[in-house]
Amino acid sequence: MIPPELEDELFDKMVEYYKDNPNVTVIVDRRTGPDRRQGTTPPEGEKRETRDRRRPRVPGTFPDIVDG
């Protein structure tokens, strides 16, 4: 990952250096805004919502499993 201020200087060099390695992708960091890793609380009124991303359970009943 290349910081945006070094893109002109490094991007082409890094792409050339890693061209034979399929496990490497050279990217430019384009993120903006506050860094949420700091552990700071969000400004008032901007509380993050945590959602359950799992799929909901299939409705209905299931037969009992019998060891046999």
C-alpha distances in whole Angstrom, upper triangle without the diagonal:
4,7,9,12,10,10,13,13,10,9,13,13,10,11,14,14,12,15,17,15,15,14,10,8,6,5,6,6,10,11,15,17,18,16,18,18,20,23,25,27,27,29,32,33,29,29,27,29,28,29,30,28,31,33,36,39,42,45,48,50,49,52,52,51,54,54,56
4,6,8,7,6,10,10,7,7,11,11,9,11,14,14,13,16,19,17,18,16,13,11,8,6,5,6,9,11,14,17,18,17,20,19,21,24,26,28,27,29,33,33,30,31,28,31,30,32,33,31,34,36,39,42,45,48,51,53,52,55,56,55,58,57,60
4,6,6,6,10,10,9,10,13,14,12,14,17,17,17,19,22,21,22,20,16,14,11,9,6,5,8,10,11,14,16,15,18,18,19,23,23,26,25,27,30,31,28,29,27,29,30,31,33,31,34,37,40,43,45,48,52,54,53,56,57,56,59,59,62
4,5,5,8,10,10,10,13,15,14,15,18,19,19,21,24,23,23,22,18,16,12,10,6,6,7,9,11,14,16,16,19,20,21,24,25,27,26,27,30,31,28,29,27,30,31,32,34,32,35,38,41,44,46,49,53,55,55,58,58,58,61,61,64
4,6,8,9,10,11,14,15,15,17,19,20,20,22,26,25,26,25,21,19,15,13,9,10,10,12,13,16,18,18,21,22,22,26,26,28,27,28,32,33,30,31,30,33,33,35,37,36,39,41,44,48,50,53,56,58,58,61,62,61,64,64,67
4,6,5,6,8,11,11,11,14,16,16,17,19,22,22,23,22,18,16,13,12,9,10,12,14,16,19,20,20,23,23,24,28,28,31,30,31,35,36,32,34,32,35,35,37,38,37,40,42,45,48,51,54,57,59,58,61,62,61,64,64,67
4,5,5,5,8,10,10,11,14,15,16,17,21,20,21,21,17,14,11,9,7,9,11,14,16,19,21,21,24,24,25,29,30,32,31,32,35,36,33,34,32,34,35,36,38,36,38,40,44,47,49,52,55,57,57,60,61,60,63,63,65
4,6,6,8,10,11,12,14,15,17,18,21,22,23,23,19,17,13,12,10,13,14,17,19,22,24,24,27,28,29,32,33,35,34,35,38,39,36,37,35,38,38,39,41,39,42,44,47,50,52,55,59,61,60,63,64,63,66,66,69
4,6,8,8,10,12,13,14,16,17,21,21,22,22,19,17,13,13,12,14,16,19,21,24,26,25,28,28,29,33,34,36,35,36,40,41,37,39,37,39,40,41,43,41,43,45,49,52,54,57,60,62,62,64,65,64,67,67,69
4,6,5,6,9,10,10,12,14,17,17,19,19,15,14,10,11,10,12,15,18,20,23,25,24,27,26,28,31,32,35,34,36,39,40,37,38,36,38,38,39,40,38,40,43,46,49,51,54,57,59,59,61,62,61,63,63,66
4,5,5,6,9,10,11,12,16,16,17,17,13,11,7,8,8,11,13,17,19,23,25,24,26,26,28,31,32,35,34,35,39,39,36,37,34,36,36,37,38,36,38,40,44,46,48,52,55,57,56,59,60,58,61,61,63
4,6,5,6,9,10,10,14,15,16,17,14,12,9,11,11,15,17,20,23,26,28,27,30,30,32,35,36,39,37,39,43,43,39,40,38,40,39,40,41,38,41,42,46,49,50,54,57,59,58,61,61,60,63,63,65
4,6,5,6,9,10,13,14,16,17,14,13,10,12,13,16,19,22,24,28,29,28,31,30,32,35,37,39,38,40,44,44,41,41,39,41,40,41,42,40,42,44,47,50,52,55,58,60,59,62,62,61,63,63,65
4,5,5,6,8,11,11,13,13,10,9,7,9,11,14,17,20,23,26,27,26,28,27,29,32,34,37,36,38,42,42,38,39,36,38,37,38,39,36,38,40,44,47,48,52,55,56,55,58,59,57,60,59,61
4,6,5,6,9,10,11,12,9,8,6,9,11,15,17,20,23,27,29,27,29,29,31,34,36,38,37,39,43,43,39,39,37,38,37,38,38,36,37,39,43,45,47,50,53,55,54,57,57,56,59,58,60
4,6,5,8,10,12,14,11,11,10,13,15,18,21,24,27,31,32,30,33,32,34,37,39,41,41,43,46,46,43,43,40,42,41,41,42,39,41,42,46,49,50,54,57,58,57,59,60,58,61,60,62
4,6,8,9,12,13,10,11,10,13,15,18,22,24,27,31,32,30,32,31,33,36,38,41,40,42,46,46,43,43,40,42,41,41,41,39,40,42,46,48,50,53,56,58,56,59,59,57,60,59,61
4,6,5,8,9,7,8,8,12,15,17,21,23,26,30,31,29,30,29,32,34,37,39,39,41,44,44,41,41,38,39,38,38,38,36,37,39,43,45,46,50,53,54,53,55,55,54,56,55,57
4,6,7,10,8,9,9,13,16,19,22,25,28,31,33,31,33,32,34,37,39,41,41,43,46,46,42,43,40,40,39,39,39,36,38,39,43,45,46,50,53,54,53,55,56,54,56,56,58
4,6,9,9,11,12,16,19,22,25,27,31,34,35,33,35,33,36,39,41,43,43,45,49,48,45,44,41,42,41,40,40,37,38,40,43,45,46,50,53,54,52,54,55,53,55,54,56
4,5,6,9,11,14,18,20,23,25,29,32,33,30,32,30,33,35,38,40,40,43,46,46,42,42,38,39,37,37,37,34,35,36,40,42,43,47,50,51,49,51,52,50,52,51,53
4,6,8,11,14,18,20,22,24,28,31,32,30,31,30,33,35,37,39,39,42,45,44,40,40,36,37,35,35,34,31,32,33,37,39,40,44,46,48,46,48,49,47,49,48,50
4,7,10,13,17,18,21,22,26,29,30,27,28,26,30,32,34,36,36,39,42,42,38,37,34,34,32,32,32,29,29,31,35,37,38,42,45,46,44,46,47,45,47,46,48
4,6,10,13,15,18,20,23,26,27,25,26,25,28,30,32,35,34,37,40,40,36,36,33,33,32,32,32,29,30,32,36,38,40,44,46,48,46,49,49,47,50,49,51
4,6,10,12,15,17,21,24,25,23,24,24,27,29,31,33,32,35,38,38,34,34,31,32,31,31,31,28,30,32,35,38,39,43,46,47,46,49,50,48,51,51,53
4,7,10,13,15,19,22,23,22,24,23,26,28,30,32,31,34,37,37,33,33,31,32,31,32,32,30,32,34,37,40,42,45,48,50,49,52,52,51,54,54,56
4,6,9,12,15,18,20,19,21,21,23,26,27,29,28,30,34,33,30,30,28,29,29,29,30,28,30,32,36,39,40,44,47,49,48,51,52,51,54,54,56
4,6,9,12,16,18,17,19,19,22,25,26,28,26,28,32,32,28,29,27,29,29,30,31,29,32,34,37,40,42,45,49,50,50,53,54,53,56,56,59
4,6,9,12,14,13,16,16,18,21,22,24,23,25,28,28,25,25,23,25,26,27,29,27,30,32,35,38,41,44,47,49,49,52,53,52,55,55,58
4,6,10,13,13,15,17,19,21,22,23,21,23,26,26,23,24,22,24,25,26,28,26,29,31,35,38,40,43,46,49,49,52,53,52,56,56,59
4,7,9,9,12,13,15,18,18,19,18,19,23,23,19,20,18,21,21,23,25,24,27,29,32,36,38,41,44,46,47,50,51,50,54,54,57
4,7,8,11,13,15,17,17,18,16,17,20,20,17,19,17,20,22,24,26,25,29,31,34,37,40,42,46,48,48,52,53,52,56,56,60
4,7,9,12,13,15,13,14,12,13,16,17,14,16,15,18,20,22,25,25,28,31,33,37,39,41,45,47,48,51,52,52,56,56,59
4,6,9,9,11,10,11,10,11,15,16,13,14,14,17,19,21,24,24,28,31,33,36,39,41,45,47,47,51,51,51,55,55,59
4,6,6,9,9,11,11,13,17,18,15,15,14,17,18,21,23,23,27,30,32,35,38,40,44,46,46,49,49,49,53,53,56
4,5,6,7,9,9,12,15,16,13,12,11,14,14,17,20,20,24,27,29,32,35,37,41,42,43,46,46,46,49,50,53
4,5,8,11,12,15,18,19,16,15,14,16,16,19,21,21,24,27,30,33,36,38,41,43,43,46,46,45,49,49,52
4,6,9,11,14,17,19,16,15,15,18,18,21,23,24,27,31,33,35,39,41,44,45,46,49,49,48,51,51,55
4,7,9,12,15,17,15,13,13,16,16,19,21,22,25,29,30,33,37,39,42,43,43,46,46,46,49,49,53
4,6,9,12,14,12,12,12,15,16,20,23,24,27,30,32,35,38,40,43,45,45,49,48,49,52,52,56
4,7,9,11,9,8,10,13,14,18,21,23,26,29,30,33,37,38,41,43,44,47,47,48,51,52,55
4,6,8,6,6,8,11,14,17,21,22,25,28,29,33,36,37,41,42,44,47,47,48,51,52,56
4,6,6,8,10,14,16,20,23,25,28,31,32,35,38,39,43,45,46,50,50,51,54,55,59
4,6,7,11,14,17,20,23,25,29,31,32,35,38,39,42,44,46,49,50,51,54,55,59
4,6,9,12,15,18,22,23,27,29,29,33,35,36,39,42,44,47,48,49,53,54,58
4,6,9,13,15,19,21,24,26,27,31,34,35,38,40,42,45,46,47,51,52,55
4,6,10,13,16,18,22,24,25,28,31,32,35,37,39,42,43,44,47,49,52
4,6,10,13,15,18,21,22,25,28,30,33,35,36,40,40,41,45,46,49
4,6,10,12,15,18,18,22,25,26,29,31,33,36,37,38,41,43,46
4,7,9,12,15,16,19,22,24,27,29,30,33,34,35,38,39,43
4,6,9,11,12,16,19,20,24,26,27,30,31,32,35,37,40
4,6,8,9,12,16,17,21,22,23,27,28,28,32,33,36
4,6,9,12,15,17,21,23,23,27,28,28,32,33,36
4,6,9,12,15,18,19,20,23,24,24,28,29,32
4,6,9,12,15,17,17,21,22,23,27,28,31
4,6,9,12,14,15,19,21,22,26,28,31
4,6,9,11,12,15,17,18,22,24,27
4,7,9,10,14,16,17,21,24,26
4,7,9,13,16,18,21,24,27
4,7,10,13,16,19,22,25
4,7,9,12,16,19,21
4,7,9,12,15,18
4,6,9,13,15
4,6,10,12
4,7,9
4,6
4
